[in-house]
């Protein structure tokens, strides 16, 4: 589209002057250039969408649930790889800020002969990814609740059933659906509050962990590689163990799919994505290192809480079941 055509479009657009700041009009013009009509309210600014991005990632909360093998170096590799991928996605969303995201960009950039098929395929892959993310997040949160029940009531170990976790999973999903449906109009303000809780919760967990527990040596933390799965090589064991770190960075593109609800989206969305990844990655790496320093006897932790041994580590570090339960509840609430 040339400059004259864009100028004519701006004059004809009924939404150009809809906001004193000018952001809404620019966003609507950007959508019009992409062949889309704006239908959503733009309630999110930078801080609120940053809160959304951080709480979708929940990197430090997810990092604390991973295994010990190659955890630090695997985390750094995954963090660097995720940043490289999302640097490219940030550039794309700055050019075409639509909620469709990847499937829209594929249909724009693919060869004319295959763009419909590739866009359709990408859209279905995205949908499958969203469903898997909701399912896995709900299952993790539901079974985390089982873990805290076991922490407070060790006799539950003999009564624990998989269907308990399934029922809790459905409860978590329904609560999340109810929150998004009931307070959708004030969701932006809610995300700002959650960002504060996300940050304060990090210190509420890491400070007792570091101050109250005995610490391992740096050689044990940074120099010990384990191959508990019996894999043929240590490298293969490391590559398989890295999957837990990948899980901690799932959902980094959440802000992209909110683009049509964000003011000044071409600027705010890329900044929120990369800021959220840097911020969450730093918190996650700090939590990984702190947990490994305070790990203690992992076999004892696994025996106490085979599903989520980090809760047993919390109890061992603080010497208090209620304290460990509160720390674990912070992780559950953010998950």
HUVEN-V449850 format. One record per run of one state. SS is the DSSP state (a for helix, b for strand, c for the rest). FROM is the first residue (numbers start at 1). LEN is the number of residues. If there is no record, write none. Layout:
ss/from/len
SS/FROM/LEN
SS/FROM/LEN
//
This chain:
ss/from/len
c/1/2
a/3/10
c/13/10
a/23/11
c/34/10
b/44/1
c/45/1
a/46/12
c/58/1
a/59/5
c/64/7
a/71/25
c/96/6
a/102/8
c/110/5
a/115/38
c/153/1
a/154/5
c/159/3
a/162/21
c/183/1
a/184/29
c/213/5
a/218/6
c/224/10
a/234/8
c/242/1
a/243/5
c/248/8
a/256/6
b/262/1
c/263/2
a/265/29
c/294/4
a/298/7
c/305/4
a/309/10
c/319/2
a/321/14
c/335/1
//
